[in-house]
Amino acid sequence: MPGTLLFGIDVESASPASVGVAQWGTVLFEQLETPVTYYVTGSTLQAYPEAFQEVDSNPWVEVQSHTYNHLLLKTVLVQVPPGKVVHNSTDWFMQRGGSVAEVEEDLTRCQELWERVLGRRATALTGPWCYYRGLGDRPDLLEIVCGLGFRALRCWGRDERDGQPTPLEWQPFFYRVQGFPEALEIMAHDYQDDFYWRMFVQPGPEDTYLEHLKTVADRVARDDLVWSMASHDHGCDTSEGFAQKGDWWREILEYAKGLGIRCLSVSQYYDERLKEEQEQG
């Protein structure tokens, strides 16, 4: 089997850009017949409930959680690579995470909203900004997250300097050693979007994100890896803005599928991995 691609889009802006992804993005993934996961903030779902109720009924797109208010679950402390500028910093950059109480309040509010609007709880969660080691060093947060019903977590999305790319060598795993054997970390590999690639790589004028992604896909197919690819709703408030992302979404998915890489939603992948774990005892 030449690899697996899990494509997750953070729909977080609670703006017309979120509606653009709900509308044009869903049409795109229907056309491609490719499963995708939208990680939606509660504030976005609250603002546009009808749009995401319609998305949630689509067989190709599943709606999962990105917290309620885009609250960081952990603090991010980036050691900026020499010669680079990251978030306007050249040495260190910090984005503070929420307290334990704030995290519990936010995620509880999120699940209550999911039940009201979509008639179910979210089972997958992306941690805003993502973190080195995911929640592996925070069993207190895992207890809250798992207690609220989240099982597939996309929280590990940074390297040991809290930067990017997240190496493909780091593959999905269950949080068994922390005491949560049914919680699966699926990662957010490589760069979390095109703008992060530009930020950390500072590419030349002839370099393109699509060509970079194709090299990632080649490796995933060659080494039979799981690739959790991320993007965002940023800039998708107009058809022209959506096309700037939608075009590379289409091209990389078609390219990956042409290599034989299979595409799954996060729930499909989680169910598969859990079954394997249970069969192995």
PALUM-650397 format. One record per residue: y, x, z of N, C-alpha, C in turn. Coordinates in steps of 0.2 Angstrom, whole numbers, padded with zeros to 4 digits, always signed. Each point is the difference from the previous one (the first is absolute). Layout:
! PALUM-650397
YXZYXZYXZ/...
This chain:
! PALUM-650397
-0006+0004+0000+0006-0004+0000+0006+0004+0000/+0005+0000-0005+0005+0005-0001+0006-0003+0004/+0000-0001+0006+0006-0001+0004+0002-0007+0001/+0004-0001+0005+0002-0007+0002+0008+0000+0001/+0003-0004-0003+0008-0001+0001+0002-0006+0004/+0003+0001+0005+0003-0006+0004+0007+0000+0000/+0003-0004-0004+0007-0001-0002+0004-0005+0005/+0004+0003+0004+0004-0004+0005+0007+0000-0001/+0004-0005+0000+0007+0000-0001+0003-0003+0006/+0005+0004+0003+0004-0002+0005+0005-0005-0002/+0000-0006+0002+0005-0005-0002+0004-0001+0006/+0005+0003+0001+0004+0001+0007+0007-0002+0000/+0003-0001-0006+0007+0000+0000+0003-0007+0002/-0004-0005+0000+0002-0007+0002+0007-0002-0005/-0001+0002-0006+0005-0001-0005-0002-0003-0006/+0004-0001-0005-0002-0002-0007-0005+0005-0003/+0000+0007+0002-0005+0005-0002-0007-0002+0002/-0001-0003+0006-0006-0003+0002-0003-0005-0004/+0005-0005-0002-0002-0005-0004-0002+0002-0007/+0003+0005-0002-0001+0003-0007-0008+0003+0000/-0002+0003+0005-0007+0003+0001-0004-0006+0000/+0002-0005+0004-0005-0006+0001-0001-0004-0007/+0005+0000-0004+0000-0003-0006-0003+0004-0006/+0004+0005-0002-0002+0004-0005-0006+0005+0001/+0000+0002+0006-0006+0004+0002-0006-0003+0000/-0001-0007+0002-0006-0004+0000-0002-0001-0007/+0005-0001-0004-0002-0001-0008-0003+0006-0002/+0003+0006+0001-0003+0006-0002-0007+0001+0002/-0001-0001+0006-0007+0002+0003-0005-0006-0003/+0002-0006-0001-0004-0005-0003-0002+0003-0007/+0005+0002-0004-0001+0003-0007-0005+0005+0000/+0001+0005+0005-0005+0006+0000-0006-0002+0004/-0001-0006+0003-0006-0002+0003-0002+0006+0005/+0005+0002+0004-0001+0005+0005+0002-0002+0007/-0004+0001+0005+0002-0002+0007+0005+0004+0003/+0005-0003+0003+0005+0004+0004+0002-0003+0006/+0002+0004+0005+0002-0003+0006+0008+0000+0001/+0003-0005+0002+0007+0000+0002+0000+0000+0008/+0004+0006+0002+0001+0000+0007+0007-0002+0002/+0000-0007+0002+0007-0003+0000+0002+0000+0008/+0007+0001+0000+0003+0000+0007+0000-0008+0002/+0000-0001+0006+0001-0007+0003+0007-0003-0002/+0005+0005+0000+0007-0003-0002+0000-0002-0007/-0004+0003-0004+0000-0002-0007-0004-0006-0001/-0006-0001+0003-0004-0006+0000+0004-0006+0003/+0004+0002+0005+0005-0006+0003+0005-0002-0005/+0003+0005-0004+0005-0002-0004-0003-0003-0007/-0006+0001-0002-0002-0003-0006-0007-0002+0001/-0001-0005+0004-0007-0002+0002-0004-0003-0006/+0004-0004-0004-0004-0004-0006-0002+0006-0005/+0004+0005-0001-0002+0005-0005-0006+0003+0002/-0001+0002+0006-0006+0004+0002-0006-0005+0002/+0002-0006+0001-0006-0005+0000-0003+0000-0007/+0004+0000-0005-0003+0000-0007-0003+0006-0002/+0002+0006+0003-0003+0006-0002-0007+0000+0004/+0000-0002+0006-0006+0000+0004-0006-0004-0003/+0002-0005-0004-0005-0004-0003-0003+0003-0007/+0003+0006-0002-0002+0003-0006-0006+0005+0002/-0005-0001-0005-0006+0004+0002+0000+0008-0001/+0006+0002-0003+0001+0007-0001+0004+0004+0005/+0004-0004+0004+0005+0003+0005-0002-0003+0006/+0000+0004+0005-0001-0002+0007+0006+0002+0004/+0002-0004+0005+0006+0001+0004-0002+0002+0007/+0002+0006+0002-0001+0003+0006+0007+0002+0003/-0001+0003+0006+0006+0001+0004+0003+0007+0000/+0007+0000+0001+0003+0007+0000+0005-0001+0006/-0002-0003+0006+0003-0001+0006+0005-0006-0001/+0004-0002+0005+0005-0005-0001+0006+0003-0003/+0003+0004+0004+0007+0003-0001-0001+0007-0003/-0005+0002-0003-0001+0007-0002+0001+0005+0005/-0003-0002+0006+0001+0005+0006-0005+0005-0001/+0002+0006+0001-0004+0006+0000-0005+0000+0006/-0006+0001-0001-0005+0000+0006+0000+0006+0004/+0002+0006-0004+0001+0006+0003+0006+0004-0003/+0002+0005+0004+0006+0004-0002-0002+0004-0006/+0004+0001-0005-0001+0005-0005+0005+0005+0001/-0003+0007+0000+0004+0006+0001-0002+0004-0006/+0004+0000-0005-0001+0004-0006+0003+0007+0000/-0005+0005-0001+0002+0007+0000+0001+0001-0008/+0007+0001-0002+0001+0000-0007-0002+0006-0003/-0003+0000-0006-0003+0006-0003+0006+0005-0002/-0001+0006+0000+0006+0005-0001+0003-0002-0007/+0006+0000-0001+0003-0001-0006+0001-0007-0002/-0003-0005+0004+0000-0007-0002+0005-0004+0004/+0002-0006-0002+0005-0004+0003-0004-0007+0001/-0002-0002+0006-0003-0006+0002+0004-0005+0004/+0001-0005-0002+0005-0005+0003+0006+0003+0002/+0003+0004-0004+0006+0004+0001+0000+0005+0005/-0006+0002+0002-0001+0006+0005-0003+0006-0004/+0001+0006+0003-0003+0006-0003-0004+0003+0005/-0001-0002+0006-0004+0003+0005-0005-0005+0004/+0003-0005+0004-0004-0005+0003+0003-0007-0001/-0004-0005-0001+0002-0006+0000-0004-0005+0004/+0003-0004+0004-0004-0004+0005+0002-0008-0001/-0005-0004-0001+0001-0007+0000-0004-0003+0006/+0003-0003+0005-0003-0002+0006-0005-0006+0000/-0005+0000+0003-0005-0005+0000+0002-0005+0006/-0003-0006+0000+0001-0005+0005-0004+0002+0006/+0002-0003+0006-0004+0000+0006-0006-0004+0000/-0005+0001+0004-0006-0003+0000+0001-0008+0001/+0005-0002+0004+0002-0007+0001+0003-0002-0007/+0004+0003-0003+0003-0002-0006-0005-0001-0006/-0005+0005+0000-0005-0001-0005-0004-0006+0001/-0002-0001+0006-0004-0006+0002+0004-0007-0002/+0006+0000+0002+0004-0006-0001+0001-0001-0008/+0001+0005-0004+0001+0000-0007-0006-0003-0003/-0006+0003+0001-0006-0001-0003-0003-0007+0002/+0001-0002+0007-0001-0007+0002+0004-0005-0004/+0006+0001-0001+0004-0004-0004-0002-0001-0007/-0002+0006-0003-0003+0000-0007-0006-0004+0000/-0005+0000+0004-0006-0004-0001+0002-0007+0001/+0004-0002+0005+0002-0007+0001+0003-0003-0007/+0004+0004-0003+0003-0002-0006-0005-0001-0006/-0005+0005+0000-0005+0000-0005-0004-0007+0001/-0001-0002+0006-0004-0006+0001+0004-0006-0002/+0006+0000+0001+0004-0006-0001+0001+0000-0008/+0001+0005-0003+0002+0000-0007-0006+0000-0005/-0005+0004+0002-0006+0001-0005-0006-0002+0003/+0000-0003+0006-0006-0003+0003-0005+0005+0003/+0002+0006+0001-0005+0005+0002+0003+0006+0003/-0003+0004+0003+0003+0006+0002-0001+0006-0005/+0004+0005+0000-0001+0006-0004-0005+0004+0003/-0004+0003-0005-0006+0004+0003+0002+0008-0002/+0005+0001-0004+0002+0007-0002+0007+0001+0002/+0002+0006+0002+0006+0002+0002+0002+0007-0003/+0006+0000-0003+0003+0006-0001+0006+0002+0005/-0001+0006+0003+0005+0002+0004+0006+0003-0003/+0006-0003+0001+0006+0002-0004+0001+0008+0001/+0001+0003-0006+0001+0007-0001-0006+0004+0000/-0005-0003+0003-0007+0004+0002+0001+0006+0003/-0006+0003+0003+0001+0005+0005-0006+0005-0001/+0001+0006+0003-0005+0005+0000-0005-0002+0005/-0006+0000-0002-0006-0002+0004+0000-0008+0001/+0004-0003-0003+0000-0008+0000+0001-0002+0007/-0005-0004+0003+0000-0002+0007-0005+0004+0004/-0003+0005-0003-0005+0003+0004+0001+0003+0006/+0007+0002+0001+0002+0003+0006+0003-0005+0005/+0000-0006-0002+0003-0006+0004-0005-0005+0001/-0005+0001+0004-0005-0006+0002+0004-0006+0003/+0006+0001+0003+0003-0005+0003+0003-0005-0005/+0002+0003-0006+0002-0004-0005-0006-0003-0004/-0005+0003+0000-0006-0003-0004-0003-0006+0004/+0001+0001+0007-0002-0006+0004+0004-0006-0002/+0006+0001+0000+0005-0006-0002-0002-0002-0007/+0000+0004-0005-0001-0002-0007-0007-0003-0001/-0005+0002+0003-0007-0003-0001+0000-0006+0004/+0003-0001+0006+0000-0006+0004+0003-0005-0004/+0005+0001-0004+0003-0005-0004-0003-0002-0007/-0006+0004-0001-0004-0002-0006+0000+0004-0006/+0004+0005+0000+0001+0005-0005-0006+0005+0000/-0003+0001-0006-0006+0004-0001+0001+0005-0005/+0003-0001-0006+0001+0005-0005+0007+0003+0001/+0001+0006+0002+0006+0003+0002+0002+0005-0006/+0006+0000-0002+0003+0005-0004+0006+0003+0003/-0002+0005+0005+0005+0003+0004+0000+0007+0000/-0005+0003-0003+0000+0008-0001+0003+0001-0007/+0006+0002-0001+0003+0001-0006+0005+0006+0000/-0001+0005+0004+0004+0006+0000-0005+0006+0002/+0003+0006-0002-0004+0006+0002+0002+0003+0007/-0002+0006+0001+0001+0002+0007+0007+0002+0002/+0004+0000-0005+0008+0001+0001+0003-0007+0000/-0004-0005+0000+0003-0007-0001+0003-0001-0007/-0002+0004-0005+0003+0000-0006-0005-0003-0005/+0001+0001-0006-0005-0002-0006+0000+0005-0005/-0006+0001-0003-0005-0006-0001-0005+0000+0005/-0004-0005+0001-0006-0001+0004-0006+0002-0004/-0003+0006+0002-0006+0002-0004-0005-0005-0001/-0003+0001-0006-0006-0005-0001-0006+0002+0003/+0000+0006+0003-0006+0003+0004-0001-0005+0006/+0006-0003+0003+0000-0004+0005-0002-0007-0002/-0006-0002+0001-0003-0006-0002-0001-0006+0005/+0000-0006-0002+0000-0005+0005-0006+0001+0005/+0001-0003+0006-0004+0001+0006+0001-0005+0005/-0006-0002+0004+0001-0005+0005+0002+0004+0006/+0004-0004+0004+0003+0003+0007-0006-0001+0005/-0005+0003-0001-0006+0000+0005+0001+0004+0006/+0002+0006-0001+0001+0004+0006+0005-0002+0005/+0005-0004-0003+0005-0003+0004-0002-0006+0004/-0006-0003-0002-0003-0006+0003+0001-0006-0004/+0002+0000-0006+0001-0005-0004-0004+0000-0007/-0006-0001+0000-0005+0002-0005+0001-0005-0006/+0004-0005+0001+0001-0005-0006+0007+0001-0003/+0004+0004+0002+0006+0002-0003+0000+0005-0005/+0001-0001-0006+0000+0005-0005+0007+0002-0002/+0001+0007+0000+0006+0003-0003-0001+0002-0007/+0004-0003-0004-0001+0001-0008+0005+0005-0003/+0004+0002+0004+0005+0005-0002+0005-0003-0005/+0005+0004-0001+0005-0001-0006+0001+0007-0003/-0004+0001-0005-0001+0007-0003+0006+0002-0004/+0000+0007-0001+0005+0003-0005+0007-0002+0003/+0004-0002-0005+0007-0002+0002+0000-0008+0000/+0004-0002+0005+0000-0007+0001+0004-0004-0005/+0003+0003-0005+0003-0003-0006+0004+0005-0004/+0003-0003-0005+0003+0005-0005+0006+0003+0003/+0004-0003+0004+0006+0003+0003-0002+0005+0006/-0006-0001+0003-0002+0006+0004-0002+0006-0003/-0004-0001-0006-0001+0005-0004+0006+0004-0002/+0005-0003-0003+0006+0003-0001+0003+0004+0006/+0000-0003+0005+0003+0003+0006-0004+0006+0002/-0006+0000+0001-0004+0006+0002-0001+0005-0005/-0001-0002-0006-0001+0005-0006+0006+0002-0003/+0005-0004-0001+0006+0002-0003-0002+0002-0007/-0003-0004-0004-0003+0002-0007+0006+0002-0005/-0003+0004-0005+0004+0001-0006+0002-0006-0004/+0004+0001-0005+0002-0006-0004-0005-0002-0004/-0005+0004-0002-0005-0002-0004-0006-0003+0003/+0000+0001+0007-0006-0003+0004+0001-0007+0001/-0006-0004+0000+0000-0007+0002-0005-0002+0005/+0001-0005+0004-0005-0002+0005-0006-0002-0003/+0000-0004-0006-0006-0002-0003-0005+0006-0002/+0003+0005-0002-0004+0006-0002-0003+0003+0006/+0004+0000+0006-0003+0002+0006-0006-0004+0002/+0001-0007+0000-0005-0004+0002-0006+0000-0004/+0000+0002-0006-0005+0001-0005-0005+0006+0003/+0004+0005+0002-0004+0006+0003-0004-0002+0006/+0003-0005+0004-0003-0002+0006-0006-0004-0002/+0001-0005-0005-0006-0004-0002-0006+0004-0003/+0002+0006-0004-0005+0004-0002-0004+0003+0005/+0003+0002+0006-0004+0003+0005-0004-0005+0004/+0003-0006+0001-0004-0006+0003-0006-0001-0004/+0000-0001-0006-0006-0001-0005-0005+0006+0001/+0003+0006-0001-0005+0006+0000-0004+0000+0007/+0004-0001+0005-0003+0002+0007-0002-0007+0004/+0000-0006-0004-0002-0006+0003+0003-0001+0007/+0007+0000+0000+0004-0001+0006+0003-0007+0000/+0002-0002+0006+0004-0006+0001+0007+0002+0000/+0004-0004-0004+0007+0002+0000+0004-0007+0002/+0003+0001+0005+0005-0006+0002+0007+0002-0002/+0002-0004-0005+0006+0001-0004+0005-0005+0003/+0006+0003+0001+0006-0005+0003+0006+0000-0005/+0003-0006+0001+0006-0001-0004+0004-0005+0004/+0006-0002-0002+0005-0004+0004+0003-0005-0005/+0003-0005+0003+0004-0005-0004+0007+0002-0002/+0002+0006+0002+0007+0002-0001+0002+0000-0007/+0006-0003-0001+0003+0000-0007-0003-0006-0004/-0005-0004+0002-0003-0005-0004+0003-0007+0000/+0007+0000+0001+0003-0006+0000+0002-0003-0007/+0000+0004-0005+0001-0002-0007-0006+0002-0004/-0001-0003-0006-0005+0001-0004+0000+0008-0002/+0006+0002-0002+0001+0007-0002-0002+0005+0006/+0002-0002+0006-0002+0004+0006-0007+0000+0001/-0003-0006-0001-0008+0000+0001-0003+0004-0005/+0002+0000-0006-0003+0003-0005+0000+0008+0001/+0005+0003+0004-0001+0007+0001-0006+0002+0004/-0002-0005+0005-0006+0001+0004-0006-0003-0004/+0001-0006-0002-0006-0003-0003-0003+0003-0006/+0004+0004-0004-0002+0004-0005-0005+0005+0002/+0002+0004+0005-0005+0005+0003-0006-0002+0004/+0002-0006+0003-0006-0004+0003-0005-0001-0005/+0002-0003-0006-0005-0002-0005-0003+0006-0003/+0004+0005-0001-0003+0006-0004-0005+0004+0005/+0001+0001+0006-0004+0004+0004-0007-0005+0002/+0001-0006+0000-0006-0004+0002-0004+0000-0007/+0003-0001-0006-0004+0000-0006-0004+0007-0001/+0004+0006+0002-0003+0006-0001-0006+0001+0005/+0001-0002+0006-0005+0001+0005-0006-0004-0001/+0001-0006-0003-0006-0004-0002-0003+0003-0006/+0004+0003-0004-0003+0003-0006-0005+0006+0002/+0001+0003+0006-0004+0006+0002-0006-0003+0004/+0000-0006+0001-0006-0003+0003+0001-0002+0008/+0006+0002+0002+0002-0001+0007+0000-0008+0001/-0003-0002+0005+0000-0007+0002+0006-0002+0005/+0003-0006-0001+0006-0002+0004-0002-0005+0004/+0002+0000+0007-0002-0005+0005+0006-0002+0004/+0000-0006+0003+0005-0002+0005-0002+0003+0006/+0004+0001+0005-0002+0003+0006-0005-0004+0004/+0000-0007-0001-0006-0004+0003-0006+0002-0003/+0000+0000-0006-0007+0002-0004-0002+0006+0003/+0004+0005+0000-0002+0007+0002-0003+0000+0007/+0004-0003+0005-0002-0001+0007-0007-0003+0001/-0001-0006-0004-0006-0003+0001-0006+0004-0002/+0001+0004-0006-0005+0005-0002-0001+0005+0005/+0005+0003+0003-0001+0006+0004-0003-0003+0007/+0002-0006+0002-0003-0002+0006-0007-0002+0000/-0002-0002-0006-0007-0002-0001-0004+0007+0000/+0002+0005-0004-0003+0006+0000-0001+0003+0007/+0005-0001+0004+0000+0003+0007-0006-0004+0004/+0000-0006-0001-0004-0004+0004-0008+0001-0002/-0001+0001-0007-0006+0002-0002-0003+0006+0002/+0005+0005+0001-0002+0007+0003-0001+0000+0007/+0002-0006+0004-0001+0000+0007+0005+0003+0004/
